Amino acid sequence: MLVNGQSKAWEATSQQWLNLDSFWHNWAYNRGGITWGRSKDYPPYEQINEQDTLLIELESGTCMMEFWHSRWRRANDVRRWDDAFNTYSACNKVFD
């Protein structure tokens, strides 16, 4: 959702609008943190567990990823927060 011209997401726990990066970090923190941190590379497949998370870095930005049903997916494709997440930062280029 756009709030004052910026993409924001409602974070229910804190009852406030957050920018999408802060929303991702807050969501991951509440689940125990980003499993694989922030990286330009995906971790070794044999070490990944279902629902692991990774903030993947591309030249165009970052995208929160979640390992779901045997493959990495954009976290929004699993969680379905809002379609705006799929075009935010590098999320629209993560599978190029």
KOLGU-4560 file (N, C-alpha, C; in nm, 3 decimals, padded with zeros to 5 digits):
<recs>
<n_xx: 00.083 n_yy: -00.117 n_zz: 00.000 ca_xx: 00.000 ca_yy: 00.000 ca_zz: 00.000 c_xx: 00.088 c_yy: 00.124 c_zz: 00.000 mol: A seq: 1 type: MET>
<n_xx: 00.045 n_yy: 00.226 n_zz: -00.071 ca_xx: 00.119 ca_yy: 00.351 ca_zz: -00.072 c_xx: 00.070 c_yy: 00.441 c_zz: 00.042 mol: A seq: 2 type: LEU>
<n_xx: 00.164 n_yy: 00.487 n_zz: 00.122 ca_xx: 00.135 ca_yy: 00.582 ca_zz: 00.229 c_xx: 00.228 c_yy: 00.699 c_zz: 00.207 mol: A seq: 3 type: VAL>
<n_xx: 00.171 n_yy: 00.816 n_zz: 00.185 ca_xx: 00.251 ca_yy: 00.936 ca_zz: 00.155 c_xx: 00.346 c_yy: 00.912 c_zz: 00.039 mol: A seq: 4 type: ASN>
<n_xx: 00.301 n_yy: 00.837 n_zz: -00.063 ca_xx: 00.381 ca_yy: 00.813 ca_zz: -00.182 c_xx: 00.487 c_yy: 00.705 c_zz: -00.168 mol: A seq: 5 type: GLY>
<n_xx: 00.494 n_yy: 00.638 n_zz: -00.053 ca_xx: 00.593 ca_yy: 00.533 ca_zz: -00.030 c_xx: 00.523 c_yy: 00.400 c_zz: -00.005 mol: A seq: 6 type: GLN>
<n_xx: 00.585 n_yy: 00.291 n_zz: -00.051 ca_xx: 00.531 ca_yy: 00.158 ca_zz: -00.026 c_xx: 00.547 c_yy: 00.125 c_zz: 00.122 mol: A seq: 7 type: SER>
<n_xx: 00.436 n_yy: 00.090 n_zz: 00.184 ca_xx: 00.435 ca_yy: 00.056 ca_zz: 00.327 c_xx: 00.351 c_yy: -00.069 c_zz: 00.348 mol: A seq: 8 type: LYS>
<n_xx: 00.377 n_yy: -00.137 n_zz: 00.458 ca_xx: 00.299 ca_yy: -00.254 ca_zz: 00.498 c_xx: 00.258 c_yy: -00.237 c_zz: 00.644 mol: A seq: 9 type: ALA>
<n_xx: 00.137 n_yy: -00.276 n_zz: 00.675 ca_xx: 00.088 ca_yy: -00.269 ca_zz: 00.813 c_xx: 00.146 c_yy: -00.384 c_zz: 00.893 mol: A seq: 10 type: TRP>
<n_xx: 00.210 n_yy: -00.352 n_zz: 01.002 ca_xx: 00.269 ca_yy: -00.453 ca_zz: 01.090 c_xx: 00.181 c_yy: -00.460 c_zz: 01.214 mol: A seq: 11 type: GLU>
<n_xx: 00.108 n_yy: -00.570 n_zz: 01.228 ca_xx: 00.006 ca_yy: -00.582 ca_zz: 01.331 c_xx: 00.062 c_yy: -00.578 c_zz: 01.472 mol: A seq: 12 type: ALA>
<n_xx: 00.177 n_yy: -00.641 n_zz: 01.496 ca_xx: 00.233 ca_yy: -00.647 ca_zz: 01.631 c_xx: 00.263 c_yy: -00.508 c_zz: 01.685 mol: A seq: 13 type: THR>
<n_xx: 00.326 n_yy: -00.425 n_zz: 01.604 ca_xx: 00.362 ca_yy: -00.290 ca_zz: 01.648 c_xx: 00.252 c_yy: -00.189 c_zz: 01.617 mol: A seq: 14 type: SER>
<n_xx: 00.149 n_yy: -00.231 n_zz: 01.542 ca_xx: 00.038 ca_yy: -00.143 ca_zz: 01.506 c_xx: 00.086 c_yy: -00.017 c_zz: 01.433 mol: A seq: 15 type: GLN>
<n_xx: 00.173 n_yy: -00.038 n_zz: 01.332 ca_xx: 00.222 ca_yy: 00.077 ca_zz: 01.257 c_xx: 00.255 c_yy: 00.039 c_zz: 01.114 mol: A seq: 16 type: GLN>
<n_xx: 00.259 n_yy: 00.139 n_zz: 01.027 ca_xx: 00.301 ca_yy: 00.121 ca_zz: 00.889 c_xx: 00.453 c_yy: 00.121 c_zz: 00.885 mol: A seq: 17 type: TRP>
<n_xx: 00.511 n_yy: 00.021 n_zz: 00.818 ca_xx: 00.656 ca_yy: 00.011 ca_zz: 00.805 c_xx: 00.694 c_yy: 00.011 c_zz: 00.659 mol: A seq: 18 type: LEU>
<n_xx: 00.816 n_yy: 00.061 n_zz: 00.627 ca_xx: 00.863 ca_yy: 00.043 ca_zz: 00.490 c_xx: 00.883 c_yy: -00.106 c_zz: 00.469 mol: A seq: 19 type: ASN>
<n_xx: 00.888 n_yy: -00.150 n_zz: 00.345 ca_xx: 00.887 ca_yy: -00.293 ca_zz: 00.317 c_xx: 01.011 c_yy: -00.364 c_zz: 00.369 mol: A seq: 20 type: LEU>
<n_xx: 01.128 n_yy: -00.300 n_zz: 00.367 ca_xx: 01.248 ca_yy: -00.361 ca_zz: 00.424 c_xx: 01.230 c_yy: -00.386 c_zz: 00.574 mol: A seq: 21 type: ASP>
<n_xx: 01.178 n_yy: -00.287 n_zz: 00.645 ca_xx: 01.155 ca_yy: -00.303 ca_zz: 00.789 c_xx: 01.052 c_yy: -00.410 c_zz: 00.816 mol: A seq: 22 type: SER>
<n_xx: 00.949 n_yy: -00.417 n_zz: 00.732 ca_xx: 00.847 ca_yy: -00.520 ca_zz: 00.747 c_xx: 00.910 c_yy: -00.659 c_zz: 00.734 mol: A seq: 23 type: PHE>
<n_xx: 00.994 n_yy: -00.678 n_zz: 00.630 ca_xx: 01.062 ca_yy: -00.807 ca_zz: 00.612 c_xx: 01.144 c_yy: -00.844 c_zz: 00.735 mol: A seq: 24 type: TRP>
<n_xx: 01.224 n_yy: -00.749 n_zz: 00.782 ca_xx: 01.311 ca_yy: -00.776 ca_zz: 00.897 c_xx: 01.230 c_yy: -00.807 c_zz: 01.022 mol: A seq: 25 type: HIS>
<n_xx: 01.122 n_yy: -00.734 n_zz: 01.042 ca_xx: 01.037 ca_yy: -00.758 ca_zz: 01.159 c_xx: 00.972 c_yy: -00.895 c_zz: 01.150 mol: A seq: 26 type: ASN>
<n_xx: 00.923 n_yy: -00.931 n_zz: 01.031 ca_xx: 00.861 ca_yy: -01.061 ca_zz: 01.010 c_xx: 00.963 c_yy: -01.173 c_zz: 01.039 mol: A seq: 27 type: TRP>
<n_xx: 01.083 n_yy: -01.159 n_zz: 00.983 ca_xx: 01.186 ca_yy: -01.261 ca_zz: 01.005 c_xx: 01.228 c_yy: -01.268 c_zz: 01.152 mol: A seq: 28 type: ALA>
<n_xx: 01.244 n_yy: -01.153 n_zz: 01.214 ca_xx: 01.282 ca_yy: -01.149 ca_zz: 01.356 c_xx: 01.181 c_yy: -01.226 c_zz: 01.442 mol: A seq: 29 type: TYR>
<n_xx: 01.054 n_yy: -01.205 n_zz: 01.414 ca_xx: 00.949 ca_yy: -01.272 ca_zz: 01.491 c_xx: 00.946 c_yy: -01.423 c_zz: 01.468 mol: A seq: 30 type: ASN>
<n_xx: 01.014 n_yy: -01.469 n_zz: 01.364 ca_xx: 01.023 ca_yy: -01.612 ca_zz: 01.335 c_xx: 01.158 c_yy: -01.669 c_zz: 01.379 mol: A seq: 31 type: ARG>
<n_xx: 01.242 n_yy: -01.587 n_zz: 01.440 ca_xx: 01.372 ca_yy: -01.635 ca_zz: 01.486 c_xx: 01.489 c_yy: -01.579 c_zz: 01.407 mol: A seq: 32 type: GLY>
<n_xx: 01.463 n_yy: -01.487 n_zz: 01.314 ca_xx: 01.569 ca_yy: -01.424 ca_zz: 01.236 c_xx: 01.578 c_yy: -01.479 c_zz: 01.095 mol: A seq: 33 type: GLY>
<n_xx: 01.656 n_yy: -01.410 n_zz: 01.014 ca_xx: 01.677 ca_yy: -01.455 ca_zz: 00.876 c_xx: 01.773 c_yy: -01.573 c_zz: 00.880 mol: A seq: 34 type: ILE>
<n_xx: 01.728 n_yy: -01.688 n_zz: 00.841 ca_xx: 01.804 ca_yy: -01.812 ca_zz: 00.855 c_xx: 01.942 c_yy: -01.802 c_zz: 00.790 mol: A seq: 35 type: THR>
<n_xx: 01.948 n_yy: -01.753 n_zz: 00.667 ca_xx: 02.073 ca_yy: -01.749 ca_zz: 00.592 c_xx: 02.126 c_yy: -01.608 c_zz: 00.573 mol: A seq: 36 type: TRP>
<n_xx: 02.073 n_yy: -01.511 n_zz: 00.646 ca_xx: 02.124 ca_yy: -01.375 ca_zz: 00.640 c_xx: 02.100 c_yy: -01.307 c_zz: 00.507 mol: A seq: 37 type: GLY>
<n_xx: 02.193 n_yy: -01.223 n_zz: 00.472 ca_xx: 02.187 ca_yy: -01.144 ca_zz: 00.348 c_xx: 02.304 c_yy: -01.187 c_zz: 00.262 mol: A seq: 38 type: ARG>
<n_xx: 02.276 n_yy: -01.227 n_zz: 00.136 ca_xx: 02.382 ca_yy: -01.281 ca_zz: 00.052 c_xx: 02.351 c_yy: -01.264 c_zz: -00.096 mol: A seq: 39 type: SER>
<n_xx: 02.456 n_yy: -01.263 n_zz: -00.177 ca_xx: 02.440 ca_yy: -01.262 ca_zz: -00.322 c_xx: 02.424 c_yy: -01.403 c_zz: -00.377 mol: A seq: 40 type: LYS>
<n_xx: 02.454 n_yy: -01.503 n_zz: -00.294 ca_xx: 02.449 ca_yy: -01.642 ca_zz: -00.337 c_xx: 02.352 c_yy: -01.722 c_zz: -00.250 mol: A seq: 41 type: ASP>
<n_xx: 02.289 n_yy: -01.819 n_zz: -00.315 ca_xx: 02.203 ca_yy: -01.910 ca_zz: -00.240 c_xx: 02.288 c_yy: -02.011 c_zz: -00.165 mol: A seq: 42 type: TYR>
<n_xx: 02.244 n_yy: -02.055 n_zz: -00.048 ca_xx: 02.321 ca_yy: -02.154 ca_zz: 00.029 c_xx: 02.315 c_yy: -02.292 c_zz: -00.038 mol: A seq: 43 type: PRO>
<n_xx: 02.403 n_yy: -02.383 n_zz: 00.002 ca_xx: 02.401 ca_yy: -02.518 ca_zz: -00.054 c_xx: 02.266 c_yy: -02.585 c_zz: -00.032 mol: A seq: 44 type: PRO>
<n_xx: 02.212 n_yy: -02.639 n_zz: -00.138 ca_xx: 02.078 ca_yy: -02.697 ca_zz: -00.136 c_xx: 02.061 c_yy: -02.802 c_zz: -00.025 mol: A seq: 45 type: TYR>
<n_xx: 02.162 n_yy: -02.885 n_zz: -00.007 ca_xx: 02.150 ca_yy: -02.994 ca_zz: 00.091 c_xx: 02.148 c_yy: -02.945 c_zz: 00.236 mol: A seq: 46 type: GLU>
<n_xx: 02.177 n_yy: -02.817 n_zz: 00.259 ca_xx: 02.177 ca_yy: -02.763 ca_zz: 00.395 c_xx: 02.049 c_yy: -02.684 c_zz: 00.427 mol: A seq: 47 type: GLN>
<n_xx: 01.963 n_yy: -02.668 n_zz: 00.330 ca_xx: 01.844 ca_yy: -02.584 ca_zz: 00.346 c_xx: 01.730 c_yy: -02.666 c_zz: 00.405 mol: A seq: 48 type: ILE>
<n_xx: 01.653 n_yy: -02.601 n_zz: 00.492 ca_xx: 01.535 ca_yy: -02.662 ca_zz: 00.552 c_xx: 01.409 c_yy: -02.587 c_zz: 00.507 mol: A seq: 49 type: ASN>
<n_xx: 01.298 n_yy: -02.656 n_zz: 00.507 ca_xx: 01.169 ca_yy: -02.595 ca_zz: 00.474 c_xx: 01.147 c_yy: -02.473 c_zz: 00.561 mol: A seq: 50 type: GLU>
<n_xx: 01.105 n_yy: -02.365 n_zz: 00.499 ca_xx: 01.076 ca_yy: -02.235 ca_zz: 00.559 c_xx: 01.200 c_yy: -02.155 c_zz: 00.600 mol: A seq: 51 type: GLN>
<n_xx: 01.319 n_yy: -02.197 n_zz: 00.559 ca_xx: 01.438 ca_yy: -02.113 ca_zz: 00.578 c_xx: 01.418 c_yy: -01.984 c_zz: 00.499 mol: A seq: 52 type: ASP>
<n_xx: 01.483 n_yy: -01.880 n_zz: 00.545 ca_xx: 01.472 ca_yy: -01.749 ca_zz: 00.479 c_xx: 01.610 c_yy: -01.698 c_zz: 00.439 mol: A seq: 53 type: THR>
<n_xx: 01.609 n_yy: -01.610 n_zz: 00.340 ca_xx: 01.732 ca_yy: -01.550 ca_zz: 00.287 c_xx: 01.696 c_yy: -01.416 c_zz: 00.227 mol: A seq: 54 type: LEU>
<n_xx: 01.773 n_yy: -01.315 n_zz: 00.257 ca_xx: 01.757 ca_yy: -01.185 ca_zz: 00.191 c_xx: 01.858 c_yy: -01.184 c_zz: 00.076 mol: A seq: 55 type: LEU>
<n_xx: 01.810 n_yy: -01.214 n_zz: -00.043 ca_xx: 01.899 ca_yy: -01.226 ca_zz: -00.158 c_xx: 01.933 c_yy: -01.086 c_zz: -00.211 mol: A seq: 56 type: ILE>
<n_xx: 02.058 n_yy: -01.066 n_zz: -00.246 ca_xx: 02.105 ca_yy: -00.937 ca_zz: -00.297 c_xx: 02.131 c_yy: -00.945 c_zz: -00.446 mol: A seq: 57 type: GLU>
<n_xx: 02.073 n_yy: -00.854 n_zz: -00.521 ca_xx: 02.101 ca_yy: -00.838 ca_zz: -00.663 c_xx: 02.149 c_yy: -00.695 c_zz: -00.684 mol: A seq: 58 type: LEU>
<n_xx: 02.198 n_yy: -00.666 n_zz: -00.803 ca_xx: 02.242 ca_yy: -00.528 ca_zz: -00.832 c_xx: 02.128 c_yy: -00.429 c_zz: -00.814 mol: A seq: 59 type: GLU>
<n_xx: 02.006 n_yy: -00.472 n_zz: -00.841 ca_xx: 01.891 ca_yy: -00.382 ca_zz: -00.834 c_xx: 01.829 c_yy: -00.371 c_zz: -00.694 mol: A seq: 60 type: SER>
<n_xx: 01.881 n_yy: -00.445 n_zz: -00.597 ca_xx: 01.828 ca_yy: -00.438 ca_zz: -00.461 c_xx: 01.825 c_yy: -00.573 c_zz: -00.394 mol: A seq: 61 type: GLY>
<n_xx: 01.728 n_yy: -00.593 n_zz: -00.306 ca_xx: 01.716 ca_yy: -00.717 ca_zz: -00.229 c_xx: 01.575 c_yy: -00.773 c_zz: -00.240 mol: A seq: 62 type: THR>
<n_xx: 01.561 n_yy: -00.898 n_zz: -00.201 ca_xx: 01.428 ca_yy: -00.961 ca_zz: -00.196 c_xx: 01.430 c_yy: -01.069 c_zz: -00.088 mol: A seq: 63 type: CYS>
<n_xx: 01.327 n_yy: -01.068 n_zz: -00.003 ca_xx: 01.316 ca_yy: -01.171 ca_zz: 00.100 c_xx: 01.266 c_yy: -01.299 c_zz: 00.034 mol: A seq: 64 type: MET>
<n_xx: 01.344 n_yy: -01.406 n_zz: 00.053 ca_xx: 01.311 ca_yy: -01.535 ca_zz: -00.005 c_xx: 01.279 c_yy: -01.633 c_zz: 00.107 mol: A seq: 65 type: MET>
<n_xx: 01.194 n_yy: -01.730 n_zz: 00.075 ca_xx: 01.161 ca_yy: -01.836 ca_zz: 00.170 c_xx: 01.167 c_yy: -01.969 c_zz: 00.096 mol: A seq: 66 type: GLU>
<n_xx: 01.229 n_yy: -02.067 n_zz: 00.157 ca_xx: 01.238 ca_yy: -02.200 ca_zz: 00.097 c_xx: 01.107 c_yy: -02.272 c_zz: 00.128 mol: A seq: 67 type: PHE>
<n_xx: 01.034 n_yy: -02.305 n_zz: 00.022 ca_xx: 00.900 ca_yy: -02.360 ca_zz: 00.039 c_xx: 00.875 c_yy: -02.467 c_zz: -00.065 mol: A seq: 68 type: TRP>
<n_xx: 00.838 n_yy: -02.585 n_zz: -00.022 ca_xx: 00.810 ca_yy: -02.698 ca_zz: -00.111 c_xx: 00.926 c_yy: -02.724 c_zz: -00.207 mol: A seq: 69 type: HIS>
<n_xx: 01.044 n_yy: -02.738 n_zz: -00.151 ca_xx: 01.166 ca_yy: -02.781 ca_zz: -00.222 c_xx: 01.230 c_yy: -02.679 c_zz: -00.313 mol: A seq: 70 type: SER>
<n_xx: 01.192 n_yy: -02.551 n_zz: -00.300 ca_xx: 01.261 ca_yy: -02.450 ca_zz: -00.381 c_xx: 01.247 c_yy: -02.312 c_zz: -00.317 mol: A seq: 71 type: ARG>
<n_xx: 01.339 n_yy: -02.222 n_zz: -00.355 ca_xx: 01.334 ca_yy: -02.085 ca_zz: -00.308 c_xx: 01.222 c_yy: -02.012 c_zz: -00.380 mol: A seq: 72 type: TRP>
<n_xx: 01.144 n_yy: -01.937 n_zz: -00.304 ca_xx: 01.036 ca_yy: -01.855 ca_zz: -00.358 c_xx: 01.043 c_yy: -01.718 c_zz: -00.290 mol: A seq: 73 type: ARG>
<n_xx: 00.988 n_yy: -01.618 n_zz: -00.356 ca_xx: 00.976 ca_yy: -01.489 ca_zz: -00.289 c_xx: 00.885 c_yy: -01.510 c_zz: -00.168 mol: A seq: 74 type: ARG>
<n_xx: 00.923 n_yy: -01.455 n_zz: -00.055 ca_xx: 00.843 ca_yy: -01.473 ca_zz: 00.066 c_xx: 00.698 c_yy: -01.431 c_zz: 00.043 mol: A seq: 75 type: ALA>
<n_xx: 00.678 n_yy: -01.328 n_zz: -00.037 ca_xx: 00.542 ca_yy: -01.285 ca_zz: -00.065 c_xx: 00.463 c_yy: -01.390 c_zz: -00.143 mol: A seq: 76 type: ASN>
<n_xx: 00.529 n_yy: -01.469 n_zz: -00.225 ca_xx: 00.458 ca_yy: -01.575 ca_zz: -00.298 c_xx: 00.411 c_yy: -01.685 c_zz: -00.203 mol: A seq: 77 type: ASP>
<n_xx: 00.477 n_yy: -01.698 n_zz: -00.090 ca_xx: 00.435 ca_yy: -01.795 ca_zz: 00.011 c_xx: 00.333 c_yy: -01.731 c_zz: 00.106 mol: A seq: 78 type: VAL>
<n_xx: 00.362 n_yy: -01.612 n_zz: 00.151 ca_xx: 00.281 ca_yy: -01.544 ca_zz: 00.254 c_xx: 00.164 c_yy: -01.464 c_zz: 00.198 mol: A seq: 79 type: ARG>
<n_xx: 00.174 n_yy: -01.416 n_zz: 00.075 ca_xx: 00.072 ca_yy: -01.336 ca_zz: 00.008 c_xx: 00.034 c_yy: -01.210 c_zz: 00.086 mol: A seq: 80 type: ARG>
<n_xx: 00.136 n_yy: -01.133 n_zz: 00.126 ca_xx: 00.108 ca_yy: -01.007 ca_zz: 00.196 c_xx: 00.036 c_yy: -00.910 c_zz: 00.106 mol: A seq: 81 type: TRP>
<n_xx: 00.101 n_yy: -00.878 n_zz: -00.009 ca_xx: 00.044 ca_yy: -00.782 ca_zz: -00.103 c_xx: 00.122 c_yy: -00.793 c_zz: -00.233 mol: A seq: 82 type: ASP>
<n_xx: 00.055 n_yy: -00.776 n_zz: -00.346 ca_xx: 00.124 ca_yy: -00.785 ca_zz: -00.475 c_xx: 00.238 c_yy: -00.685 c_zz: -00.489 mol: A seq: 83 type: ASP>
<n_xx: 00.232 n_yy: -00.575 n_zz: -00.417 ca_xx: 00.338 ca_yy: -00.473 ca_zz: -00.425 c_xx: 00.474 c_yy: -00.529 c_zz: -00.386 mol: A seq: 84 type: ALA>
<n_xx: 00.479 n_yy: -00.629 n_zz: -00.300 ca_xx: 00.607 ca_yy: -00.689 ca_zz: -00.262 c_xx: 00.678 c_yy: -00.753 c_zz: -00.381 mol: A seq: 85 type: PHE>
<n_xx: 00.604 n_yy: -00.803 n_zz: -00.477 ca_xx: 00.666 ca_yy: -00.871 ca_zz: -00.592 c_xx: 00.732 c_yy: -00.774 c_zz: -00.690 mol: A seq: 86 type: ASN>
<n_xx: 00.706 n_yy: -00.647 n_zz: -00.676 ca_xx: 00.772 ca_yy: -00.548 ca_zz: -00.762 c_xx: 00.865 c_yy: -00.458 c_zz: -00.683 mol: A seq: 87 type: THR>
<n_xx: 00.874 n_yy: -00.478 n_zz: -00.552 ca_xx: 00.958 ca_yy: -00.396 ca_zz: -00.468 c_xx: 01.105 c_yy: -00.437 c_zz: -00.479 mol: A seq: 88 type: TYR>
<n_xx: 01.193 n_yy: -00.340 n_zz: -00.482 ca_xx: 01.338 ca_yy: -00.360 ca_zz: -00.485 c_xx: 01.373 c_yy: -00.460 c_zz: -00.595 mol: A seq: 89 type: SER>
<n_xx: 01.439 n_yy: -00.570 n_zz: -00.562 ca_xx: 01.483 ca_yy: -00.667 ca_zz: -00.665 c_xx: 01.387 c_yy: -00.784 c_zz: -00.684 mol: A seq: 90 type: ALA>
<n_xx: 01.273 n_yy: -00.782 n_zz: -00.617 ca_xx: 01.183 ca_yy: -00.897 ca_zz: -00.622 c_xx: 01.131 c_yy: -00.927 c_zz: -00.764 mol: A seq: 91 type: CYS>
<n_xx: 01.120 n_yy: -00.826 n_zz: -00.845 ca_xx: 01.072 ca_yy: -00.852 ca_zz: -00.981 c_xx: 01.179 c_yy: -00.908 c_zz: -01.073 mol: A seq: 92 type: ASN>
<n_xx: 01.304 n_yy: -00.912 n_zz: -01.028 ca_xx: 01.414 ca_yy: -00.962 ca_zz: -01.110 c_xx: 01.482 c_yy: -01.086 c_zz: -01.050 mol: A seq: 93 type: LYS>
<n_xx: 01.432 n_yy: -01.133 n_zz: -00.939 ca_xx: 01.501 ca_yy: -01.239 ca_zz: -00.865 c_xx: 01.509 c_yy: -01.371 c_zz: -00.942 mol: A seq: 94 type: VAL>
<n_xx: 01.420 n_yy: -01.394 n_zz: -01.037 ca_xx: 01.423 ca_yy: -01.519 ca_zz: -01.114 c_xx: 01.477 c_yy: -01.502 c_zz: -01.255 mol: A seq: 95 type: PHE>
<n_xx: 01.528 n_yy: -01.383 n_zz: -01.287 ca_xx: 01.585 ca_yy: -01.358 ca_zz: -01.421 c_xx: 01.715 c_yy: -01.435 c_zz: -01.441 mol: A seq: 96 type: ASP>
</recs>
